[in-house]
Amino acid sequence: MEKRRAHRHPVLTDRHFSKIYNGMIKAMVALLVGIAICAYVKVSPNGDYIKDYVLNDLQFSKVTSWINQHLLSFQGQEETATVSSKMNYTHIKDNYYTNQSNEVLNFGKGRVIYVGEQNLLGKYVTILLENNIEVTFGNMQDVFVSMYDQVEESTILGTYEDQVMIVFTQGEQEIDYSTFEELIS
């Protein structure tokens, strides 16, 4: 009996409940502010400027990289199509490349951080590789992956018609294909 009395469990008091309650209120207020900001950006005539500022000037890629690495690592890997041969792109001009097929193949293990469509890039996919290099594949005809998918090397990301646009970015600097190949080898 004496041993049980010595190991009493802490009693939850009003102070504990008020800390939990205050934490929940702060989280709900932060969520409400986030939703309000998103709604304002969506309906505002300056929405594109604000979105561009957040995505480009506030080092959004570093934040999404951290979120992907620390918060989204619990997501299971989905089955994706891969090919067994090593991908080899041939440079055509500027950032345009081609390979022996019309399939857009991934360069290495990483996570899909953007999927979308723009005037300049057409349909595009951006992969954040494990070595923190972002590879954007543009001018795609079809896209086979979704946001936050974990992808392996040689995963088929989609298809292209004549040529695929590939842009390599390390940090905020654009790098060329030969520099990229040196970094991943």
C-alpha positions as a Markdown table, in Angstrom:
| # | Residue | x | y | z |
|---|---|---|---|---|
| 1 | Met | 0.0 | 0.0 | 0.0 |
| 2 | Glu | 2.8 | 2.4 | 0.9 |
| 3 | Lys | 4.5 | 1.8 | -2.5 |
| 4 | Arg | 1.3 | 2.7 | -4.4 |
| 5 | Arg | 0.9 | 5.9 | -2.4 |
| 6 | Ala | 4.4 | 6.9 | -3.3 |
| 7 | His | 3.8 | 6.5 | -7.0 |
| 8 | Arg | 0.7 | 8.7 | -7.3 |
| 9 | His | -0.1 | 9.9 | -10.8 |
| 10 | Pro | -0.1 | 13.6 | -11.3 |
| 11 | Val | -3.5 | 15.1 | -11.0 |
| 12 | Leu | -4.8 | 17.2 | -13.9 |
| 13 | Thr | -5.8 | 20.6 | -12.7 |
| 14 | Asp | -7.6 | 23.6 | -14.2 |
| 15 | Arg | -4.2 | 25.0 | -15.1 |
| 16 | His | -3.5 | 22.0 | -17.4 |
| 17 | Phe | -6.8 | 22.3 | -19.1 |
| 18 | Ser | -6.4 | 26.1 | -19.6 |
| 19 | Lys | -3.1 | 25.5 | -21.3 |
| 20 | Ile | -4.6 | 23.0 | -23.6 |
| 21 | Tyr | -7.6 | 25.2 | -24.3 |
| 22 | Asn | -5.4 | 28.3 | -25.0 |
| 23 | Gly | -3.2 | 26.2 | -27.3 |
| 24 | Met | -6.3 | 25.1 | -29.2 |
| 25 | Ile | -7.6 | 28.6 | -29.5 |
| 26 | Lys | -4.2 | 29.8 | -30.8 |
| 27 | Ala | -4.1 | 27.0 | -33.4 |
| 28 | Met | -7.7 | 27.8 | -34.6 |
| 29 | Val | -6.9 | 31.5 | -34.9 |
| 30 | Ala | -3.7 | 30.7 | -36.9 |
| 31 | Leu | -5.8 | 28.4 | -39.1 |
| 32 | Leu | -8.5 | 31.1 | -39.6 |
| 33 | Val | -5.9 | 33.7 | -40.5 |
| 34 | Gly | -4.3 | 31.3 | -43.0 |
| 35 | Ile | -7.7 | 30.6 | -44.6 |
| 36 | Ala | -8.5 | 34.3 | -44.8 |
| 37 | Ile | -5.1 | 35.1 | -46.5 |
| 38 | Cys | -5.7 | 32.3 | -49.0 |
| 39 | Ala | -9.2 | 33.6 | -49.8 |
| 40 | Tyr | -7.9 | 37.2 | -50.2 |
| 41 | Val | -5.1 | 36.1 | -52.6 |
| 42 | Lys | -7.7 | 34.1 | -54.6 |
| 43 | Val | -10.2 | 37.0 | -55.1 |
| 44 | Ser | -7.8 | 40.0 | -55.0 |
| 45 | Pro | -6.8 | 41.7 | -58.3 |
| 46 | Asn | -3.2 | 41.7 | -57.0 |
| 47 | Gly | -3.5 | 37.9 | -56.2 |
| 48 | Asp | -0.9 | 37.0 | -58.9 |
| 49 | Tyr | 1.6 | 39.5 | -57.5 |
| 50 | Ile | 1.1 | 38.3 | -53.9 |
| 51 | Lys | 1.3 | 34.6 | -55.0 |
| 52 | Asp | 4.5 | 35.3 | -57.0 |
| 53 | Tyr | 6.0 | 37.2 | -54.0 |
| 54 | Val | 5.3 | 34.4 | -51.6 |
| 55 | Leu | 6.4 | 31.6 | -54.0 |
| 56 | Asn | 9.6 | 33.3 | -55.2 |
| 57 | Asp | 10.8 | 36.0 | -52.8 |
| 58 | Leu | 10.0 | 34.4 | -49.4 |
| 59 | Gln | 12.2 | 31.3 | -50.1 |
| 60 | Phe | 9.1 | 29.2 | -50.4 |
| 61 | Ser | 11.1 | 26.3 | -51.8 |
| 62 | Lys | 13.1 | 26.1 | -48.6 |
| 63 | Val | 9.9 | 26.0 | -46.6 |
| 64 | Thr | 8.3 | 23.3 | -48.8 |
| 65 | Ser | 11.6 | 21.3 | -48.7 |
| 66 | Trp | 11.5 | 21.4 | -44.9 |
| 67 | Ile | 7.8 | 20.5 | -44.7 |
| 68 | Asn | 8.3 | 17.6 | -47.2 |
| 69 | Gln | 11.3 | 16.3 | -45.3 |
| 70 | His | 10.0 | 16.6 | -41.8 |
| 71 | Leu | 6.2 | 16.6 | -41.9 |
| 72 | Leu | 5.2 | 14.6 | -44.9 |
| 73 | Ser | 7.7 | 11.7 | -44.5 |
| 74 | Phe | 4.9 | 9.6 | -43.0 |
| 75 | Gln | 3.1 | 9.3 | -46.3 |
| 76 | Gly | 3.5 | 5.9 | -47.8 |
| 77 | Gln | 5.1 | 5.5 | -51.2 |
| 78 | Glu | 2.6 | 4.8 | -53.9 |
| 79 | Glu | 3.3 | 2.4 | -56.7 |
| 80 | Thr | 4.6 | 4.3 | -59.8 |
| 81 | Ala | 5.8 | 3.1 | -63.1 |
| 82 | Thr | 9.6 | 2.9 | -63.5 |
| 83 | Val | 11.8 | 1.8 | -66.3 |
| 84 | Ser | 15.0 | -0.2 | -65.9 |
| 85 | Ser | 17.3 | 1.7 | -68.2 |
| 86 | Lys | 19.2 | 4.8 | -67.1 |
| 87 | Met | 17.7 | 7.9 | -68.6 |
| 88 | Asn | 19.7 | 9.9 | -71.0 |
| 89 | Tyr | 18.5 | 13.3 | -72.4 |
| 90 | Thr | 19.9 | 14.9 | -75.5 |
| 91 | His | 20.2 | 18.7 | -75.5 |
| 92 | Ile | 18.4 | 20.4 | -78.3 |
| 93 | Lys | 18.6 | 24.1 | -77.5 |
| 94 | Asp | 18.2 | 26.3 | -74.5 |
| 95 | Asn | 16.4 | 24.2 | -71.8 |
| 96 | Tyr | 14.8 | 21.8 | -74.3 |
| 97 | Tyr | 15.8 | 18.1 | -74.4 |
| 98 | Thr | 14.7 | 14.9 | -75.9 |
| 99 | Asn | 15.3 | 11.2 | -75.3 |
| 100 | Gln | 14.8 | 7.9 | -77.2 |
| 101 | Ser | 11.1 | 7.8 | -76.2 |
| 102 | Asn | 8.4 | 10.3 | -75.5 |
| 103 | Glu | 8.4 | 9.5 | -71.8 |
| 104 | Val | 9.5 | 12.1 | -69.2 |
| 105 | Leu | 11.8 | 10.2 | -66.8 |
| 106 | Asn | 12.9 | 11.3 | -63.3 |
| 107 | Phe | 16.6 | 11.7 | -62.5 |
| 108 | Gly | 16.6 | 10.6 | -58.9 |
| 109 | Lys | 14.8 | 9.9 | -55.7 |
| 110 | Gly | 12.7 | 12.8 | -54.5 |
| 111 | Arg | 9.2 | 14.2 | -53.9 |
| 112 | Val | 6.8 | 16.0 | -56.3 |
| 113 | Ile | 6.4 | 19.6 | -55.0 |
| 114 | Tyr | 4.5 | 21.2 | -57.9 |
| 115 | Val | 2.2 | 20.0 | -60.6 |
| 116 | Gly | 0.4 | 22.5 | -62.8 |
| 117 | Glu | 0.0 | 24.4 | -66.0 |
| 118 | Gln | 1.4 | 27.8 | -67.1 |
| 119 | Asn | 1.7 | 29.7 | -70.3 |
| 120 | Leu | 5.5 | 29.4 | -70.4 |
| 121 | Leu | 5.9 | 25.9 | -69.1 |
| 122 | Gly | 2.7 | 24.3 | -70.3 |
| 123 | Lys | 1.9 | 21.3 | -68.2 |
| 124 | Tyr | 4.8 | 20.9 | -65.7 |
| 125 | Val | 6.1 | 18.9 | -62.8 |
| 126 | Thr | 8.7 | 20.0 | -60.3 |
| 127 | Ile | 10.6 | 17.3 | -58.3 |
| 128 | Leu | 12.7 | 18.2 | -55.2 |
| 129 | Leu | 15.5 | 15.6 | -55.3 |
| 130 | Glu | 17.2 | 14.3 | -52.1 |
| 131 | Asn | 20.2 | 16.5 | -52.8 |
| 132 | Asn | 18.0 | 19.6 | -52.6 |
| 133 | Ile | 18.1 | 20.2 | -56.4 |
| 134 | Glu | 14.8 | 21.1 | -58.0 |
| 135 | Val | 14.1 | 19.7 | -61.5 |
| 136 | Thr | 11.2 | 21.2 | -63.4 |
| 137 | Phe | 9.9 | 19.3 | -66.4 |
| 138 | Gly | 7.8 | 21.4 | -68.7 |
| 139 | Asn | 6.1 | 21.3 | -72.1 |
| 140 | Met | 4.5 | 17.9 | -71.1 |
| 141 | Gln | 1.6 | 16.4 | -72.9 |
| 142 | Asp | 0.4 | 14.2 | -70.0 |
| 143 | Val | 1.3 | 14.1 | -66.3 |
| 144 | Phe | 1.2 | 10.8 | -64.4 |
| 145 | Val | 2.2 | 12.0 | -60.9 |
| 146 | Ser | 0.5 | 14.1 | -58.2 |
| 147 | Met | 1.6 | 16.6 | -55.6 |
| 148 | Tyr | 3.6 | 15.1 | -52.7 |
| 149 | Asp | 4.2 | 11.8 | -54.5 |
| 150 | Gln | 7.4 | 10.1 | -53.6 |
| 151 | Val | 9.2 | 9.2 | -56.8 |
| 152 | Glu | 12.3 | 7.0 | -57.5 |
| 153 | Glu | 14.9 | 7.3 | -60.2 |
| 154 | Ser | 13.6 | 6.5 | -63.7 |
| 155 | Thr | 10.0 | 7.0 | -62.7 |
| 156 | Ile | 7.8 | 7.9 | -65.6 |
| 157 | Leu | 6.4 | 11.4 | -64.8 |
| 158 | Gly | 4.5 | 11.8 | -68.0 |
| 159 | Thr | 4.9 | 12.2 | -71.8 |
| 160 | Tyr | 5.9 | 14.9 | -74.2 |
| 161 | Glu | 5.4 | 15.4 | -77.9 |
| 162 | Asp | 8.5 | 16.7 | -79.6 |
| 163 | Gln | 10.7 | 18.0 | -76.8 |
| 164 | Val | 10.6 | 18.5 | -73.0 |
| 165 | Met | 11.7 | 21.6 | -71.2 |
| 166 | Ile | 14.0 | 20.8 | -68.2 |
| 167 | Val | 15.1 | 23.4 | -65.7 |
| 168 | Phe | 17.6 | 22.6 | -62.9 |
| 169 | Thr | 17.7 | 24.8 | -59.9 |
| 170 | Gln | 20.0 | 24.6 | -56.9 |
| 171 | Gly | 19.0 | 27.0 | -54.1 |
| 172 | Glu | 17.9 | 30.0 | -56.1 |
| 173 | Gln | 20.5 | 29.5 | -58.9 |
| 174 | Glu | 19.6 | 27.9 | -62.2 |
| 175 | Ile | 22.3 | 25.3 | -63.2 |
| 176 | Asp | 22.9 | 23.6 | -66.6 |
| 177 | Tyr | 22.6 | 19.9 | -67.4 |
| 178 | Ser | 26.3 | 19.2 | -67.3 |
| 179 | Thr | 26.7 | 20.8 | -63.8 |
| 180 | Phe | 23.6 | 18.8 | -62.7 |
| 181 | Glu | 25.2 | 15.5 | -63.9 |
| 182 | Glu | 28.4 | 16.3 | -62.0 |
| 183 | Leu | 26.4 | 16.9 | -58.8 |
| 184 | Ile | 24.4 | 13.7 | -59.0 |
| 185 | Ser | 27.3 | 11.4 | -59.9 |
